[in-house]
Amino acid sequence: MAQQKGKLVFFLPISILILNELIRTFLRPIYGQRRYGLLSEILGWLPNFLGSISLMSIAIVIVIIIQGSSDKPLSRKYKVLILFAATLIGLTGFILHEMSQKGTGLIFDISDIYATVAGIFFGAPLFYFMLLNKKDE
């Protein structure tokens, strides 16, 4: 079962990134107009949320690859360290990217920052349940 879970996790980041691009390329140009109200608002911040979750799922895949390439399993301490590093990199990188959009023609929106933070903090429990859950150790 753990082997099958490991294989399925490899598709998680790419699936999220493909969904993110489909939203940005096809859905937002059509339904991102103000007349669509709440749908427009959700499509505005959803790519930030999904981008943050994809970063955390990439961290999960990195840990699985490291564990698979070594005879010795990765300790819980190193998994937690990778979780904190991915969280810090995600929060810093995505928020700085959002803030640097001012004056570039892209739209700076505080709801995008909220979505980024929510995505990182939604991805952290995903990381925990996939890699740090006591049942798997």
N, C-alpha and C positions, 0 to 999 in steps of 0.2 A: 504494500500500500504506500509506504514512504517513497519507494522508487517511482511509482505512478504519479504521486503528488509532485515529485521533483520534476518530472517531465512536463506536467501540465503548467507548472509555474513558469517555464521558459516562454510560454505563449502569452503570459499575462502582460508584460511590458509592451510587446509589439501590438497586442490587441488594443491596449489603452491608447497607444500612440496613433494607431490607425483610426480609431474612433475619434480621437482628438482632431486629427487632420480632416476627417470627413465633416466634423462639425464646423471647423474653420473655413473649409473650402466650399461646402455645399449648403449647409443649413443656415449659417450666419448671414451670408449675403441675401438670402431670401427672407428668413424669419427674424433677422436681427434689427428690423426697422421698429421704430417706436410704436407703430400702430398695433403690433402684436403683443404689447404689454409685458406681462410676466414672462412669456416665452422668450421675448427679446432680451429681457434682463438676465434670465438663466443662461441663454446662449452667449451672453457677454462675459460671464465669469467662469463658465464651465470648462473652457480650455485650460485656465489656470489651475483649477481643481484637479483635472485629469492629469495635467503635466506633473503636478506634485506627487500624485499617487504613482505615476509611472516611474518617477525617480526612486521612490521607496521600493517599488517592485523590482527595479533594476538592482538595487542593493541586495534584495533577497536572492536574485539570480547569481550575483557575484559570490555571495556566501555559499550557495549550493555548488557553484563551480569550484571554489576553493576547497570545499570539503570533499568533492568528488576527485580532485586531483592529488589528494594527500592520503596517506595511509592512516594518519592520526586525525581524529575529528577536531574541528575547530572548537575551542573552549567557549563556554558561555560568556566569559569576560570579553573575548574578542568579538563575539557577535553583538554584544551590547555596545562595544566601542564602534563597530561599523554602523549600528543603528544611530548612535549619537552623531557620528560623522555625516551620515546621509541626511539626517535632520538638519544639522547646522549648515551644510552645503546647500540643501534645498531652500531653507528659509532665507539664507543670505543671498544666494544667487538669484532666485526668482523675485525676491523683493527688490533687490538692486536693479534687476532688469526692468521691473515695472516702474521704478522711480526714474530710471534713466530715459524713459520714453517721453518725458516732458520736452516739448519743443522739437520732436522728431517727426511729427505728423501722425504718430501712433497715439492711442488714447490711454492716458493715465486715469485709473479709476480705483478708488479705495476699496470697492467691492472685489476687485481682482486680487488685492493684497489679502483681504479676508478669505477669499477662496483658496489662495496659495497656502495660507496658514492652516485652514481646515483640511486641505488635501494632504499636507504633511502629517497632521495629527490624526488623520484617518488612515494614512499609510503606516504609521508607527505601530498601531495594534495589529495591522495585517502582518507586519514584520514579526511582531511578537508571536502571534498564533502560528505562523509558518515555521519559525526558527527557534523560538525560545520557550515554547510550551513544554512543560515538564514531561508530558507523555512521550515526546519524541526522543528524549535524552536517555 
